[in-house]
């Protein structure tokens, strides 16, 4: 789960936190720890997003036997690949 938010709001990343908790309660298994990006950080959301995405590609690459570059090219070429990867993450 990657949430994009702004800590100046009272419910910072509330939806991402709640959805993550619900998916876990339904029996989902997280590939990696959730990332809660904050627009108020000195580096902006990139402080969390860059490292979180890098870890995600490494884990998916290991599970699906693809390199990160291969997966990225497939995602840019066809949206149906995103659907397949989302299913792999959720289930």
C-alpha positions as MATLAB code, in Angstrom:
seq = 'XXXXXXXXXXXXXXXXXXXXXXXXXXXXXXXXXXXXXXXXXXXXXXXXXXXXXXXXXXXXXXXXXXXXXXXXXXXXXXXXXXXXXXXXXXX';
ca = [
       0.000    0.000    0.000;
       1.359    3.357   -1.002;
      -0.520    6.378    0.280;
       0.087    9.889   -0.989;
      -0.860   12.534    1.530;
      -0.125   15.751    3.325;
       0.546   15.699    7.057;
      -0.993   19.140    7.473;
      -4.371   17.362    7.222;
      -5.819   15.765   10.356;
      -6.531   12.471    8.595;
      -3.111   12.067    7.011;
      -3.198    9.090    4.617;
      -6.395    7.888    6.292;
      -7.765    6.071    3.234;
      -4.496    4.229    2.544;
      -4.179    3.184    6.194;
      -7.782    2.021    6.391;
      -7.639    0.135    3.075;
      -4.385   -1.547    4.082;
      -5.886   -2.643    7.394;
      -9.035   -3.939    5.664;
      -7.111   -5.960    3.069;
      -5.037   -7.545    5.835;
      -8.201   -8.343    7.803;
      -9.612  -10.064    4.718;
      -6.577  -12.333    4.591;
      -4.374  -10.383    2.224;
      -0.625  -10.662    2.570;
       1.499   -7.566    2.083;
       4.500   -7.823   -0.202;
       6.141   -4.985    1.688;
       5.411   -2.515    4.440;
       3.010    0.277    3.560;
       4.480    3.595    2.510;
       2.821    6.828    3.570;
       4.243    9.673    1.514;
       4.016   13.197    2.893;
       3.916   16.279    0.703;
       5.214   18.306    3.671;
       8.526   16.409    3.731;
      11.555   18.403    2.557;
      11.812   16.135   -0.499;
       8.051   15.927   -0.983;
       6.353   12.621   -1.665;
       9.480   11.419   -3.486;
      11.135   10.832   -0.097;
       8.909    7.752    0.337;
       7.685    6.984   -3.194;
      11.087    6.413   -4.826;
      12.364    3.871   -2.309;
       8.943    2.198   -1.942;
       8.588    1.700   -5.706;
      12.150    0.417   -5.988;
      11.445   -2.217   -3.330;
       8.125   -3.107   -4.983;
       9.766   -3.720   -8.376;
      12.436   -5.891   -6.767;
       9.847   -8.021   -4.953;
       7.585   -8.342   -8.002;
      10.566   -9.162  -10.181;
      11.519  -11.979   -7.838;
       7.985  -13.367   -7.663;
       7.207  -13.106  -11.366;
      10.698  -13.878  -12.689;
      10.935  -10.565  -14.554;
      13.452   -7.808  -14.210;
      12.224   -4.410  -13.048;
      12.966   -2.966  -16.494;
      10.881   -5.641  -18.194;
       7.912   -5.053  -15.905;
       8.075   -1.289  -16.383;
       8.090   -1.648  -20.158;
       5.068   -3.934  -20.041;
       3.180   -1.531  -17.790;
       3.797    1.362  -20.132;
       2.756   -0.671  -23.175;
      -0.467   -2.306  -21.925;
      -2.842   -1.526  -19.076;
      -3.982   -5.154  -18.821;
      -0.565   -5.953  -17.329;
      -1.364   -3.592  -14.463;
      -4.521   -5.608  -13.826;
      -2.517   -8.822  -13.614;
       0.031   -7.294  -11.249;
      -2.673   -5.832   -9.014;
      -4.236   -9.274   -8.708;
      -0.842  -10.713   -7.803;
      -0.442   -8.093   -5.076;
      -3.917   -8.464   -3.584;
      -4.171  -12.224   -3.661;
];
